[in-house]
């Protein structure tokens, strides 16, 4: 179902590029997931949980740049506090992470 939003609605979403600097297993998550620590440059370090275990091994994610929403409120997931939402294309159980084609500065705005 397609929902129409205004440009003003879209502009409230703060999308940034960050680099994954730490990846850990998340055994307490209901569905298989990793705990990620991401460097967003001047915005600082944020953590999130990501259900990307079907396509990515931990070593594949380390130092990978990703796109994330950084202005959502924090969300408790099991015993972990998620501070951002990484973006990916969903194909069944698989999630393909969105990332810049070329390396960019951490914290770069996505628009």
Rosetta constraint file for C-alpha pairs under 8 A:
AtomPair CA 5 CA 9 HARMONIC 6.04 0.50
AtomPair CA 5 CA 10 HARMONIC 7.07 0.50
AtomPair CA 6 CA 10 HARMONIC 6.53 0.50
AtomPair CA 7 CA 11 HARMONIC 6.03 0.50
AtomPair CA 8 CA 12 HARMONIC 6.66 0.50
AtomPair CA 9 CA 13 HARMONIC 7.56 0.50
AtomPair CA 13 CA 69 HARMONIC 6.70 0.50
AtomPair CA 13 CA 71 HARMONIC 6.81 0.50
AtomPair CA 14 CA 69 HARMONIC 5.56 0.50
AtomPair CA 14 CA 70 HARMONIC 5.76 0.50
AtomPair CA 14 CA 71 HARMONIC 5.72 0.50
AtomPair CA 14 CA 109 HARMONIC 7.48 0.50
AtomPair CA 14 CA 110 HARMONIC 7.82 0.50
AtomPair CA 15 CA 67 HARMONIC 6.64 0.50
AtomPair CA 15 CA 68 HARMONIC 5.49 0.50
AtomPair CA 15 CA 69 HARMONIC 4.60 0.50
AtomPair CA 15 CA 70 HARMONIC 6.30 0.50
AtomPair CA 15 CA 109 HARMONIC 5.96 0.50
AtomPair CA 15 CA 110 HARMONIC 5.13 0.50
AtomPair CA 15 CA 111 HARMONIC 7.13 0.50
AtomPair CA 16 CA 40 HARMONIC 7.36 0.50
AtomPair CA 16 CA 67 HARMONIC 5.62 0.50
AtomPair CA 16 CA 68 HARMONIC 5.54 0.50
AtomPair CA 16 CA 69 HARMONIC 6.50 0.50
AtomPair CA 16 CA 70 HARMONIC 6.83 0.50
AtomPair CA 16 CA 106 HARMONIC 7.80 0.50
AtomPair CA 16 CA 107 HARMONIC 5.35 0.50
AtomPair CA 16 CA 108 HARMONIC 5.42 0.50
AtomPair CA 16 CA 109 HARMONIC 4.70 0.50
AtomPair CA 16 CA 110 HARMONIC 5.40 0.50
AtomPair CA 17 CA 40 HARMONIC 6.63 0.50
AtomPair CA 17 CA 65 HARMONIC 6.55 0.50
AtomPair CA 17 CA 66 HARMONIC 5.59 0.50
AtomPair CA 17 CA 67 HARMONIC 4.64 0.50
AtomPair CA 17 CA 68 HARMONIC 6.46 0.50
AtomPair CA 17 CA 99 HARMONIC 7.67 0.50
AtomPair CA 17 CA 100 HARMONIC 7.79 0.50
AtomPair CA 17 CA 104 HARMONIC 7.62 0.50
AtomPair CA 17 CA 105 HARMONIC 7.58 0.50
AtomPair CA 17 CA 106 HARMONIC 5.56 0.50
AtomPair CA 17 CA 107 HARMONIC 5.23 0.50
AtomPair CA 17 CA 108 HARMONIC 5.32 0.50
AtomPair CA 17 CA 109 HARMONIC 6.71 0.50
AtomPair CA 17 CA 110 HARMONIC 7.03 0.50
AtomPair CA 18 CA 38 HARMONIC 5.89 0.50
AtomPair CA 18 CA 39 HARMONIC 5.29 0.50
AtomPair CA 18 CA 40 HARMONIC 4.52 0.50
AtomPair CA 18 CA 41 HARMONIC 7.32 0.50
AtomPair CA 18 CA 65 HARMONIC 5.44 0.50
AtomPair CA 18 CA 66 HARMONIC 5.57 0.50
AtomPair CA 18 CA 67 HARMONIC 6.48 0.50
AtomPair CA 18 CA 68 HARMONIC 7.45 0.50
AtomPair CA 18 CA 105 HARMONIC 8.00 0.50
AtomPair CA 18 CA 106 HARMONIC 4.79 0.50
AtomPair CA 18 CA 107 HARMONIC 5.84 0.50
AtomPair CA 18 CA 108 HARMONIC 7.78 0.50
AtomPair CA 19 CA 38 HARMONIC 5.37 0.50
AtomPair CA 19 CA 39 HARMONIC 5.19 0.50
AtomPair CA 19 CA 40 HARMONIC 6.83 0.50
AtomPair CA 19 CA 63 HARMONIC 5.61 0.50
AtomPair CA 19 CA 64 HARMONIC 5.51 0.50
AtomPair CA 19 CA 65 HARMONIC 4.27 0.50
AtomPair CA 19 CA 66 HARMONIC 6.29 0.50
AtomPair CA 19 CA 106 HARMONIC 6.51 0.50
AtomPair CA 20 CA 36 HARMONIC 6.58 0.50
AtomPair CA 20 CA 37 HARMONIC 5.80 0.50
AtomPair CA 20 CA 38 HARMONIC 4.33 0.50
AtomPair CA 20 CA 39 HARMONIC 6.35 0.50
AtomPair CA 20 CA 61 HARMONIC 6.60 0.50
AtomPair CA 20 CA 62 HARMONIC 5.47 0.50
AtomPair CA 20 CA 63 HARMONIC 5.06 0.50
AtomPair CA 20 CA 64 HARMONIC 5.54 0.50
AtomPair CA 20 CA 65 HARMONIC 6.34 0.50
AtomPair CA 20 CA 66 HARMONIC 7.47 0.50
AtomPair CA 21 CA 36 HARMONIC 7.62 0.50
AtomPair CA 21 CA 37 HARMONIC 5.69 0.50
AtomPair CA 21 CA 38 HARMONIC 5.58 0.50
AtomPair CA 21 CA 39 HARMONIC 6.57 0.50
AtomPair CA 21 CA 62 HARMONIC 5.74 0.50
AtomPair CA 21 CA 63 HARMONIC 5.61 0.50
AtomPair CA 22 CA 36 HARMONIC 5.74 0.50
AtomPair CA 22 CA 37 HARMONIC 4.95 0.50
AtomPair CA 22 CA 38 HARMONIC 7.15 0.50
AtomPair CA 22 CA 62 HARMONIC 6.23 0.50
AtomPair CA 23 CA 34 HARMONIC 6.48 0.50
AtomPair CA 23 CA 35 HARMONIC 5.80 0.50
AtomPair CA 23 CA 36 HARMONIC 4.80 0.50
AtomPair CA 23 CA 37 HARMONIC 6.58 0.50
AtomPair CA 23 CA 58 HARMONIC 5.86 0.50
AtomPair CA 23 CA 59 HARMONIC 7.97 0.50
AtomPair CA 23 CA 61 HARMONIC 7.16 0.50
AtomPair CA 23 CA 62 HARMONIC 6.54 0.50
AtomPair CA 24 CA 34 HARMONIC 5.58 0.50
AtomPair CA 24 CA 35 HARMONIC 5.07 0.50
AtomPair CA 24 CA 36 HARMONIC 6.58 0.50
AtomPair CA 24 CA 58 HARMONIC 7.27 0.50
AtomPair CA 25 CA 33 HARMONIC 6.83 0.50
AtomPair CA 25 CA 34 HARMONIC 4.82 0.50
AtomPair CA 25 CA 35 HARMONIC 6.14 0.50
AtomPair CA 26 CA 32 HARMONIC 7.29 0.50
AtomPair CA 26 CA 33 HARMONIC 5.64 0.50
AtomPair CA 26 CA 34 HARMONIC 5.08 0.50
AtomPair CA 26 CA 35 HARMONIC 5.78 0.50
AtomPair CA 26 CA 49 HARMONIC 7.91 0.50
AtomPair CA 27 CA 32 HARMONIC 7.41 0.50
AtomPair CA 27 CA 33 HARMONIC 7.72 0.50
AtomPair CA 28 CA 78 HARMONIC 6.17 0.50
AtomPair CA 28 CA 79 HARMONIC 7.27 0.50
AtomPair CA 29 CA 33 HARMONIC 6.48 0.50
AtomPair CA 29 CA 77 HARMONIC 7.11 0.50
AtomPair CA 29 CA 78 HARMONIC 6.07 0.50
AtomPair CA 31 CA 51 HARMONIC 7.09 0.50
AtomPair CA 32 CA 51 HARMONIC 6.00 0.50
AtomPair CA 32 CA 52 HARMONIC 7.86 0.50
AtomPair CA 32 CA 53 HARMONIC 6.37 0.50
AtomPair CA 33 CA 49 HARMONIC 6.43 0.50
AtomPair CA 33 CA 50 HARMONIC 5.25 0.50
AtomPair CA 33 CA 51 HARMONIC 4.19 0.50
AtomPair CA 33 CA 52 HARMONIC 6.20 0.50
AtomPair CA 33 CA 53 HARMONIC 5.88 0.50
AtomPair CA 34 CA 49 HARMONIC 5.66 0.50
AtomPair CA 34 CA 50 HARMONIC 5.39 0.50
AtomPair CA 34 CA 51 HARMONIC 6.53 0.50
AtomPair CA 34 CA 52 HARMONIC 7.22 0.50
AtomPair CA 34 CA 53 HARMONIC 7.05 0.50
AtomPair CA 34 CA 58 HARMONIC 7.94 0.50
AtomPair CA 35 CA 47 HARMONIC 7.14 0.50
AtomPair CA 35 CA 48 HARMONIC 5.87 0.50
AtomPair CA 35 CA 49 HARMONIC 4.58 0.50
AtomPair CA 35 CA 50 HARMONIC 6.53 0.50
AtomPair CA 36 CA 47 HARMONIC 5.56 0.50
AtomPair CA 36 CA 48 HARMONIC 5.30 0.50
AtomPair CA 36 CA 49 HARMONIC 6.02 0.50
AtomPair CA 36 CA 50 HARMONIC 7.20 0.50
AtomPair CA 37 CA 45 HARMONIC 6.81 0.50
AtomPair CA 37 CA 46 HARMONIC 5.84 0.50
AtomPair CA 37 CA 47 HARMONIC 4.46 0.50
AtomPair CA 37 CA 48 HARMONIC 6.64 0.50
AtomPair CA 38 CA 45 HARMONIC 5.56 0.50
AtomPair CA 38 CA 46 HARMONIC 5.33 0.50
AtomPair CA 38 CA 47 HARMONIC 6.07 0.50
AtomPair CA 38 CA 48 HARMONIC 7.97 0.50
AtomPair CA 39 CA 44 HARMONIC 6.07 0.50
AtomPair CA 39 CA 45 HARMONIC 4.61 0.50
AtomPair CA 39 CA 46 HARMONIC 6.65 0.50
AtomPair CA 39 CA 106 HARMONIC 6.65 0.50
AtomPair CA 39 CA 107 HARMONIC 7.88 0.50
AtomPair CA 40 CA 44 HARMONIC 5.28 0.50
AtomPair CA 40 CA 45 HARMONIC 5.90 0.50
AtomPair CA 40 CA 46 HARMONIC 7.37 0.50
AtomPair CA 40 CA 106 HARMONIC 4.84 0.50
AtomPair CA 40 CA 107 HARMONIC 4.38 0.50
AtomPair CA 41 CA 45 HARMONIC 7.54 0.50
AtomPair CA 41 CA 105 HARMONIC 7.38 0.50
AtomPair CA 41 CA 106 HARMONIC 4.64 0.50
AtomPair CA 41 CA 107 HARMONIC 4.94 0.50
AtomPair CA 42 CA 106 HARMONIC 7.79 0.50
AtomPair CA 42 CA 107 HARMONIC 6.40 0.50
AtomPair CA 43 CA 107 HARMONIC 6.38 0.50
AtomPair CA 46 CA 83 HARMONIC 5.74 0.50
AtomPair CA 46 CA 84 HARMONIC 6.71 0.50
AtomPair CA 47 CA 81 HARMONIC 7.44 0.50
AtomPair CA 47 CA 82 HARMONIC 5.64 0.50
AtomPair CA 47 CA 83 HARMONIC 5.42 0.50
AtomPair CA 47 CA 84 HARMONIC 6.69 0.50
AtomPair CA 48 CA 81 HARMONIC 7.25 0.50
AtomPair CA 48 CA 82 HARMONIC 4.29 0.50
AtomPair CA 48 CA 83 HARMONIC 5.68 0.50
AtomPair CA 48 CA 84 HARMONIC 5.70 0.50
AtomPair CA 48 CA 85 HARMONIC 6.59 0.50
AtomPair CA 48 CA 86 HARMONIC 7.70 0.50
AtomPair CA 49 CA 77 HARMONIC 7.76 0.50
AtomPair CA 49 CA 82 HARMONIC 6.16 0.50
AtomPair CA 50 CA 86 HARMONIC 7.34 0.50
AtomPair CA 51 CA 95 HARMONIC 7.45 0.50
AtomPair CA 52 CA 56 HARMONIC 6.06 0.50
AtomPair CA 52 CA 94 HARMONIC 6.86 0.50
AtomPair CA 52 CA 95 HARMONIC 5.66 0.50
AtomPair CA 52 CA 96 HARMONIC 7.67 0.50
AtomPair CA 53 CA 57 HARMONIC 6.52 0.50
AtomPair CA 54 CA 93 HARMONIC 7.28 0.50
AtomPair CA 54 CA 94 HARMONIC 5.92 0.50
AtomPair CA 54 CA 95 HARMONIC 7.79 0.50
AtomPair CA 55 CA 94 HARMONIC 6.44 0.50
AtomPair CA 55 CA 95 HARMONIC 7.22 0.50
AtomPair CA 55 CA 96 HARMONIC 7.47 0.50
AtomPair CA 56 CA 60 HARMONIC 5.87 0.50
AtomPair CA 56 CA 61 HARMONIC 6.70 0.50
AtomPair CA 57 CA 61 HARMONIC 6.76 0.50
AtomPair CA 58 CA 62 HARMONIC 6.57 0.50
AtomPair CA 60 CA 64 HARMONIC 7.45 0.50
AtomPair CA 65 CA 99 HARMONIC 5.85 0.50
AtomPair CA 65 CA 100 HARMONIC 7.06 0.50
AtomPair CA 65 CA 103 HARMONIC 7.38 0.50
AtomPair CA 66 CA 86 HARMONIC 6.92 0.50
AtomPair CA 66 CA 87 HARMONIC 7.57 0.50
AtomPair CA 66 CA 97 HARMONIC 6.75 0.50
AtomPair CA 66 CA 98 HARMONIC 5.89 0.50
AtomPair CA 66 CA 99 HARMONIC 4.47 0.50
AtomPair CA 66 CA 100 HARMONIC 7.09 0.50
AtomPair CA 67 CA 86 HARMONIC 5.82 0.50
AtomPair CA 67 CA 87 HARMONIC 5.80 0.50
AtomPair CA 67 CA 97 HARMONIC 7.88 0.50
AtomPair CA 67 CA 98 HARMONIC 5.84 0.50
AtomPair CA 67 CA 99 HARMONIC 5.63 0.50
AtomPair CA 67 CA 100 HARMONIC 7.68 0.50
AtomPair CA 67 CA 110 HARMONIC 7.70 0.50
AtomPair CA 68 CA 84 HARMONIC 6.49 0.50
AtomPair CA 68 CA 85 HARMONIC 5.24 0.50
AtomPair CA 68 CA 86 HARMONIC 4.02 0.50
AtomPair CA 68 CA 87 HARMONIC 5.51 0.50
AtomPair CA 69 CA 84 HARMONIC 5.71 0.50
AtomPair CA 69 CA 85 HARMONIC 5.12 0.50
AtomPair CA 69 CA 86 HARMONIC 6.39 0.50
AtomPair CA 69 CA 87 HARMONIC 7.52 0.50
AtomPair CA 70 CA 83 HARMONIC 7.18 0.50
AtomPair CA 70 CA 84 HARMONIC 4.79 0.50
AtomPair CA 70 CA 85 HARMONIC 6.75 0.50
AtomPair CA 71 CA 84 HARMONIC 6.99 0.50
AtomPair CA 72 CA 83 HARMONIC 7.27 0.50
AtomPair CA 72 CA 84 HARMONIC 6.32 0.50
AtomPair CA 72 CA 85 HARMONIC 7.67 0.50
AtomPair CA 73 CA 83 HARMONIC 6.93 0.50
AtomPair CA 73 CA 84 HARMONIC 7.95 0.50
AtomPair CA 74 CA 81 HARMONIC 6.43 0.50
AtomPair CA 74 CA 82 HARMONIC 5.55 0.50
AtomPair CA 74 CA 83 HARMONIC 4.70 0.50
AtomPair CA 74 CA 84 HARMONIC 7.22 0.50
AtomPair CA 75 CA 81 HARMONIC 5.62 0.50
AtomPair CA 75 CA 82 HARMONIC 5.08 0.50
AtomPair CA 75 CA 83 HARMONIC 6.69 0.50
AtomPair CA 76 CA 80 HARMONIC 5.80 0.50
AtomPair CA 76 CA 81 HARMONIC 4.57 0.50
AtomPair CA 76 CA 82 HARMONIC 6.15 0.50
AtomPair CA 77 CA 81 HARMONIC 6.07 0.50
AtomPair CA 77 CA 82 HARMONIC 6.79 0.50
AtomPair CA 86 CA 97 HARMONIC 7.62 0.50
AtomPair CA 87 CA 97 HARMONIC 6.03 0.50
AtomPair CA 87 CA 98 HARMONIC 5.78 0.50
AtomPair CA 88 CA 95 HARMONIC 5.60 0.50
AtomPair CA 88 CA 96 HARMONIC 5.05 0.50
AtomPair CA 88 CA 97 HARMONIC 4.03 0.50
AtomPair CA 88 CA 98 HARMONIC 5.02 0.50
AtomPair CA 89 CA 95 HARMONIC 5.52 0.50
AtomPair CA 89 CA 96 HARMONIC 5.08 0.50
AtomPair CA 89 CA 97 HARMONIC 6.44 0.50
AtomPair CA 89 CA 98 HARMONIC 7.09 0.50
AtomPair CA 90 CA 94 HARMONIC 5.93 0.50
AtomPair CA 90 CA 95 HARMONIC 4.62 0.50
AtomPair CA 90 CA 96 HARMONIC 6.54 0.50
AtomPair CA 91 CA 95 HARMONIC 6.18 0.50
AtomPair CA 91 CA 96 HARMONIC 7.81 0.50
AtomPair CA 100 CA 104 HARMONIC 7.40 0.50
AtomPair CA 104 CA 108 HARMONIC 6.93 0.50
